[in-house]
Amino acid sequence: MSKDVDKKDVRLASGSSEQVDSNMPIDLEPDLEAENSSLRSLSGGVGKFVAVFAALVALFHVISLKFYPLETWTFRTLHIASLSFLGFLLVPGWQKAKERIHWSDWIFAILSLVVSGYIVYNLDQLIFRAGVMPKTPDFIIALIGVILVLELARRTAGNSLPILAGVFILYAFVGPYLPGVLKHKGYSMERFFTYIYGLDGVFSVPIDISSRYIILFIIFSAFLQYSGVGKYFVEWAFSISGHLRGGPAKVAVLSSALMGTMNGTSAGNVVATGSLTIPLMKKVGYSPQFAAATEAVASTGGQIMPPIMGAGVFIMAELTGIPYQRIMLAGIVPAILYFLSVYFMVDMEAIKQKLFGLPRHMLPSRRKVMKQSYLFLPVVILFGFLMTGKSVIFAGFYAIVASLFISWISKDTRMGFAKIFSALEAGAKGSIQLMAVCAAAGIIMGVIALTGVGLKISGLLLTIAGTSKLLALLFTMAVVIILGMGMPTTAAYAVAASVMAPGLIRMGVEPLIAHMFIFYFACLSAITPPVALAAYAGAGISGSDPMKTGLTSFRLGIASYIVPFMFFYAPEILLVGDMSITILRTITAAIGVYALAISMQGWFFGSLNGLMRAAFFGAALSLITPSVFFDVIGLAFLVGFYLFKKLFSKAAESAQVSSVN
């Protein structure tokens, strides 16, 4: 339901006299370097060396994964070493060191190579003695390796994850002096660090996923950007919804869903797409705070959007043993509900503020965009291969190849050597942060496995929850959100799943439901105050207050905090059980999130008072529950209130006409 707009001007808001020059089409060229804006911009010989090294790192991973598989520990070691070398040269250790590489960065970078060289050279012996009967050089190398991991994680992801890892490391040594369930027998420095810097710690499941899947899909994402497919996603979103009321906000929802699924971090997606959508949202009249929050919530939703679902889904498949294809299918309906909720929120805000969309002549030609629909093929090919049972590496490799060949169809998108080189370089650079957080998460998971604290916390969860699974879920939600504050989704999920999932499963919750529940709240921690990383990233672009933006993002994403509980009470939305029940649950849940949006925005064919907002909130909850009885009650309330509003409006109009006559 779009509003007509003057083709010369775009009004910012109702009653505003400010105008925007709209004689020219808007520039939809994405900033390909936005996600790597925190990295050093190196020039000269060093810059060329780093660029070539980065491209070779990406090429090495692609070739090794598809054609020449290496021994497990060797490959993971080279993965960490190559990206750590890049990371210490590109990511400054402090703000004033951003202009040039500091001498300490060279030391860290070279130590990364020394550590990996020692492991590869002594691999045959380390397999048997690391963590059991280590030698002094093994301990020294492991200690240096752990310090390097924590330092790179600090540089790329902030202080939260390294501090948490430090607490777990400290626990390994103070455990013998702690009371109750936290007590353990203790470990020597030599045994602990060689165990942690091994296949059960730093090189465990998160780095396995980072080295095999995450880097491959980040390279794929880079190829999409440099082949013009990323720009096409944005153009497609603008052509479909840019002209609707509050159009740029709806564009943010659509484009972030498309781009966010291939992005490993919510905050990174905000920077990549928000640099375009947030200014446009402000231009059509959304407040800076609302614009930033909308982009934050939409970008966070990209993490739960099939087929790739960020990166955490690969770790989930590895931890649970559930096929990736099954998890991907399970994520479809929850993702639809999530983005429907955000769409309803921004639409109602546009109605309340009387906002227009962008003039059609400022937007990409719909006919031209549809003629270029072949640019969707790389993602279609990826999805098709995954659904036919091909391996993730097989699907990812041929999706990269497809994006390259499809770019050659048009001279405007054609990838030559320079663009291929830039895509490989960007792929390696974009993988640094996720490698670092996966390695740091591996430290925490190693401590959990070594000390057995995970099982102890699971027992504590059972004790606290008693016989109430709802209480256990609420407790898990709180722990996951707290763990996720300040950490990327991948690390938050990996840590939380190691600690909380076993307890839920022991209580009788299905593994898929337990892990999806944890995964969702790990994602939602990015928009949950007081530390809402995605909202903070959006606030930086819009110039709004970070804390207020975080609170607004929480309100906009409120439905997403309810959807995970539906996994347990209505597992059919994960495509479990009868398809007819799945369809019914999806429809009633969609109406429920619509009612929830009405409650949050206080608007339903007019402004609502507090009592009516509470009534709509109750109707929303009744529609989201699996009970058919409550579904009927919720629907009856919505229909009844709608008819009442219509009759009341007609009566008011008749009375007004009568008074005039």
N, C-alpha and C positions, 0 to 999 in steps of 0.2 A: 504494500500500500504506500506508494511513493507520493510525495507532494510535488506539485509543479514548481519549478524555479525559474527565475528570470535568467535568460541566457547571457546577460551581461554581468550580473552580479550574483554573488553567493552571500546571503545574509548570515551573519554569525549566530544570531539568536533572535528570538521574538523581541521586537521593539528596539533592536540595535540598529544604529545608523551606520555602523562600520561596514565597509565593503572590501571585497577581495578582488583583485584583478584576475579575471577568468577568461581573458581573450585567448590565452594559449593553453594547450593541453598540459596537464600536470606531468612532471617528470617521474616516471616509474622505474628508473634505473636503480637497482639496489646497490647499496654500498658493500662491495665484496669484502672489504677489509674491516667492516664494522665489528665483527666478532673478535678479531685479533687486534683491536685498537689498543689493548693494554700491553702489547708486545713492543719491543724496541723496533724502531725503523732504522735499520742499518744501511749504510751506503759504502761505496768504495769497494776495495778488495774483500774486506771482511763480509760486507753485505752480500756480494756475489757468492762467496764461499758458503755462507749460511743458506742462501737460496738453493744452490746446487745440492748441498748436503740434504736439505729438507726434501727436495724432489726425489733424490735417490733413496731416502728413507721410505717414502711412500711407495716408490716403485719396487723396492726390496720386499715390502710387505705383500703387495699384490702378487708379485711373481712367486714368492715363497709359498703363500697360501694356496695358490692355484696349481702351480707346476712342480715346485721343489720343496715339499714339506721337510722341516728340520726337526731334530730331536726336541722334545717338549721344553726342557729346562733351557736348552741353548737358545731356542727361538724366543722364549719369554725374556731371557736375559738380554738378548740383542734388542728386543722391543724396548725394554726399559732403558738400556744404555743409549740407544740412538736418540730417543725422545728426550731423555734427561740431558744429553749433550746439547741438543737444540734448546731445551727449556732454560738451562742456566745461562745460555748466551742471549736468549730473546726476552726472558721475563726478568725484569729488574728486581733486586732484593729489597730495595727501598725506593721511594719516590724520586729522590734526587739522582738516582743512578740510571734513570731511563734514557739519558742522552747517549751514553756510550757504555761499552762493556767494561766492567770493573775487573781489576786483577783477581779478586776473589771469585768472580764468575768463571774465569778461565780455570782456576784451581778446582772448583766444583765440577766443571765440565770434564776436565781431564781425569779426575778421580772416578767419575761415572764410567769412563772407558777402562780405567785400571781395574775397578771392581769386576766389571763384566769379563775382562780378559782373564782375570784370576779364576773366575767360576768356569769359564769355557775350557781353560787349560787343565784344570784339576777336576773336571766334571766326574770322571770315572770314580775317583776317590770320595768326592763330596757326597755323592748319592748315598754312600754307605755310612759315612762318619758324621755328616752335618746333623746337629741336634742330638747326637748320641755320644760320640767320642771325638769331639772336634780338636784340632790342633790350634795352637796360638795364632798362626796366620789366618786360619779360617775365622776365628773370633774377631780379629782386627778388621778383616775385610767385611764381615757381616755387620759389625758396629758402624763402620763408615757407610755401608750401603743403607742402613736404617736411617742414619742422620741425613743422607742425601735425599731419601724419599720424603722425610718429614719437611725438609727445607723446601723442596720443590712443591710439595703440597701447600705449604704456607704461602709461597709466592703466587701460585696459580689459583688457589681456592680460599685464601684467608686463613685466619688463626683457628677457627673452630675445630676442623678435622685434626690438625696436628696436636692440638691440646687434648682432644678426646683420645687420640692414639697414645699420647704421653701418659694420660691417666691409666689406660689399660696396661702400658708397659710398667708403670709404677706398681700397679696391682700385682703383677707377676712376682715382684720382689717383697712387697709388704703383706701379701696374702697370708703367710704363716702366722702373722701377728694379729690378724683380724678375727673377730668373733663369728660364731654361727655359720650360716651357709656360705659366707664369703671366704672362709678359711680354706687354704690348700697347703700342700707340703713344701712349696717353694722350689726354686731352680737356681742353678749357678749362672753367672753372667755368660760364660762360654756356651753352655748348653742352650740358654734362652735365645741369645742373639743369632746363633747359627740355625736354630729351629725356625725363628721368625723370618730370617732372611733365606728362606728355602721354599720348597713346594707346598708347605702347609701354612705359609704366612704371606710374605710379599708376593711370591710367585704362584699364589693359589688361584682360586676360581675367578676373582675380579680381574686379575692380570691376564688370565687365560682368555676371558671374554674380551678384554681390551685389545689384546694382540691379534685375536682371530676375527672378531666381529666389529667392534666399535670403530677401530681405525679404518676398516674396509668401508663402512657406511659413512664415515666422515669424509673419506675420499670421494665416495659416490655423491654426497651432498655438494662437495666442491665442484665436481664435474657438472652437476645440475646447474650450479650458479654460473660457471664460466661458459657453459653451452647455451645459456639463455633460458633454460627451463625454469630456473628460479624466478627470473623476471616475468616469465609467462604465467607462473602461478599467481603473481601479484596482479598482472594485467587481467587475468581471467576473473579474479576476485573482484576487481574494480568494475569490470564490464558487467558482472552479474548483479552486484549490490551497491556500487558506488553512487548510483542515482537515487537510491531509496533514502527515506528520512534518516538522518544520522549516518549516511552511507559509509564514511571512512571507518566508523566503529564496527560496522558489519563486515567491511573488508578486512579489518584486523582479525576478526573471528575466523573468517574463511582462510585467509593467507597464513595465519599462524597455525591453523590446523594442518595445512599442507606442508609448511616448512618445519614446524616444530617436531613432527614425527621423525624427521631425519636428524634432528639436532640433539646433542647429548645433554644440554643444560637449558633450563627455563630462562635464566638470565641472559644467556647467549642468544636465545631466540628473540627475546625482547629487544636486544640491541640491534639484531639483524633486520627485523621487520618493523620494529617500533620507530626507528629513525625516519621511516617514511610515513607510517600511519598516524603516529601521535601528533605531529604538527598539523596534519590534515584534519584530524578530529578536533583539534583546537580551533582550526579555521572555521569549521561549520558550526561551532558553538558549544561543544563539550568543554567543561572546565578542565584545566591541566591535570587536576587530581583524578577526575573520572577517566580522562583519556589514558593516563598512565596505568591506572588500575585495570582498564579494559584490556590493554595490550598485555599486561602481566598475567591476567587470568587466562586469556586466549593462548598465550605462549606456554603457560603451564599445562594447559590442556593438550598441547601438541605432544607432550611426553606420554600421554595415554592413548594417542591416536594410532591405530593400525595403519600400515603394516609394520613399521619399525618400532614405534613406541619408545622413542628416545634411545636408551641403551640398556636400561634396567631389565627389560624383558629378556635379554639374552642371559643375564645372570639368573633370572628366575627359572628359565628353562634348564640351566645347568644345575641349580640347587635342587630343583624338584624332580628332575627327570621327565617332566611333562614335555611333549614335543612342542617346539616353537610355534608350529602351525596352530596347535590347539589353543595356546595362550593368545595368539593373535586374533583368532575368531572370538574368544571370550571377551576381548576388549572392545568389540564393535559396538554393542548396544550401550555399555556405559559411556563410551566416547560420544555417541549420538546424544545421550541425555545431558552430558556435560555441556556440549556446545549449544544445544537447544536452550539450556538455561541461560547461558551468557548472551545468546542472541535475543531472548525475551527481555533480559535486563536492559541491554543497550537500546532496544526498540522502545521500551516504555520510557526510558530517559529522554529519548528523542521526542516522544509524544508530549511529555511533561514540559520540556523546554521549547516546544514548537520549532524543532530544528529541521532544516532541509537537507537534502543530499547535494551532491555536486552536479552541475549542469552536464547533460549528456555529451556536449561537444568538448568538454574537458577530459572525458573518459576515453579509454581505448575503444575503437570500433568493435562492436559485438560480432559483426560479420567477420572481420579480420581475425579476431581472437578465436572464433570457432573454426576458421580455416586452418589455424595453427594447432588444433587440438591434438595433432600427432605428437606434439611435445610432451603429452602425458604418457607416451609409450614407455619410457624407461621405468616409471613407477608401475605401470600396468604389467610390464614384463617381470619386474621384481615380484610383484604380488602373485602373478601367474605361476612363476617357478616355485615360489614358496608353497602355494596351495597344491601343486602337483607332487609335493614331497621331495623336491630337490633340496640339497643342503643350503644352509645360509650362505656359505662361501661361494658356492656355485651361482646362486641367485644374485648375490652382490656383485660378483665379478662381471657377469653378463649384463647386469643393469648398468654398470660403468661403461662397458663396451657399447651398449645400446645408446646411452646418452651421447657418446662420442660420434657414432655414426649418424644418429638422428640430427645432430647439430649441422651436419653437412648438407641437409636437404635445402636449407636456405643460406644464402651468402651472409645474411645478417647475423646468423647464429653460428656460423661455421667455426670449428675449433682447429686452428693451426698449431704449429709446434709451440708457439709462445703461450697460447691459452692452455694447452695440455700441460706444459711445464708449470704454469701458474696454478693450475688446479691441483697438481701433485704437491706443489709447495704448500698451498693452502690446506690440503688434506693433512699433511704431516703437522703443520703448525696448530691446526684445530684439534689435534689428538693429544697435545701435550697435557692439557689440564686433566682430561679424563684418565689418561694413563697415571698421572700423579695421584689422583684421588682413589683410583682403583688399587694402586700399590699401598697407599696409606690405609685404605679399608682392609686390605689383606693383613696388615699388622694387627688390627683389632680382631679380625676373624681368627688369626693364628693364636692370639692370647686366649680367646674364647675356647678354642679347641684344646689348647695345651692345659689350661687350668680347670676346664669343665664348668666354668661359670655360666655358660649358656644353659646347661641342664638345670643348674641351681636356680637361675632366674626363672626358668620355665616352671620349676616346682613352686617358686614364690608366687608366680602368676596364678597357678592353680589354687594356692592357699588363699590369696587375696580375693579371687573371683568366687571361690566356693563352688557352688553348683550353678551359678549364673553365668551363662556364656555372654550375655549382653554386657555384664560388668567387666568380663575379661576383654571384650572387644573395645570397650571404652578406655580401659586401662592401656591396652595396646595402642590405640589411637593417640593417646596423650604421650606415651613414650616415643612413638615413631615421629610425631611432629616435633617434639623437643630434640630428638637426635638429628632431625633433618634441618633444623634451623641453622643457617650459615653453611650448610654443606650442599654440594650438587646432588641431584636426585639419585644418581648411580651409587654414590658412596652411602647416602642415607639409607637406601633400600638394602644394600648389601649388609650393612652393619645391623640394621633393625631386623632383617630376616634371620640373621644368625642368632640373635638374642630372643626374639619374640615368637617366631613361627613355630619352633618345636613345641612350645607350651600350648599354643592354640590347637595344633594338630593332636597333641595328647588329650585335649579336652573333647576331641571328636569332630573338630572343624576340618573339612576336606582340604588337602594341601593346596589345590588351585585357589579355593576361596580364601584361605589364610594368607597366601602369598600375594594375591591380587589386592586384598584388603590392606596389607602393609605397603605394597607398591603405590597404591593410590594416595595414602596419607604421606608417604615419602615425597611424592610429587607436590601435594598440597602444602607441605611445609614451606614451599617457595612463595606462597601468598598469605601465610599465616603470621600475623604480628606476634611478638614485637620484632622478630628478625625475618623479614619477608624479602628474600634476595631479589626475586623477579620484580616485585613492586618497587624496590629501591632502585633497580636498574631503570625502570620506566620513569620513576620520579626524576632521575638524573637527566633524562631526555626532555621531559615536559617542564622541568623547573618547579615542580610541586613539592609540598612537604612530604618527606619519605614516610613518616609514621601515619599521617592522615591517608596517604595513598595506600599503605598497607591495610588500614582499616576498611577503606573502600573496596579494595580487592577482595578482602575477606567477605564483605557483604555481597559483592557480585558473584562470588564463587560459592555462596552458601549451600546451594543444592549439591555441589560436589562433595560436601562433607556428609551428606545423607546417603548418597548413592552406594558407597562401600558397605554400609550396613545392609543394603538390599542384596548384596552378594550372599549373605548368610540367610536372610529371611526369605529372599526370593531368588534362589540360585539360577532360575530359568533365564535371567537376563545375561548370564554368562553362557548361554546356549547349552544349558544342562537340562535334559529331560525333554518333555513334549514341546514341539515347535509351536503348536497352537497356544499353549500357555505362555510361551515366550513372547508371542505377538501381543497377547492380552496384557501381560505385565509391562511390556514396552509402551503400549498405548496409554495405559492408565498412569504409568510413571511419567510419561511426557506431559500429560495433562497436569500431573502433580507438580512438576517443576515449573509449569506455567503459573499455577496457583501460587507457588512459592515466590516467583518473580513479582507477582501482583502484591503479595504481602510485603516483600522487601522494598519495592518501589512505591507502595501506597497509591496505586493508580489502577482503576478499572472503569473505563468510560467516565472518568472523573476522579477527583481526589478522594481518598479514603481516610476515615478517622482511625485512631488507634484500635478501637474495638473491632472494626471491620478488618483491619490488617491482621489482628489476632485470629479472627474467624477464618480468613483465607489461609493463614499459616496452619491452622488445624485441618482445613480441607486438604491442603497440600500433603500433610503427613498421612491423612487417611487414604489418599490416592496412591501414595508411595508404598504403603504396607501391602503385603501379599493377600490380605483378606478381601474377598469379593464383597462382603457386607460393607466394609468401610469404603471400598471403591464406590459403591452405589451412593453412600451417604455424601461423599465428597463431590461426586458428579451432580447429585441432586442440589447441593448447596450452590455450585457454580451456575447451573442452569437457572435455578430459582432466582439468584441474585441478578443474573443477566436480564431475565424477563422483568424483574422488578424495576431495574434501571431503565429499561426501554419504556415500560408503562409510565414510570414516573416522569421520564423525559417528555413523552407525548402529552401527559397531563399538564406539565409545566408550560409546554408550547401552546396548548389549547387555552390555558388560563391567560397567557400573555396576549394571544390574539384577541380574546374576549375583552381584556382590559383596554386594548388599543381601540377596538370598535366602540 
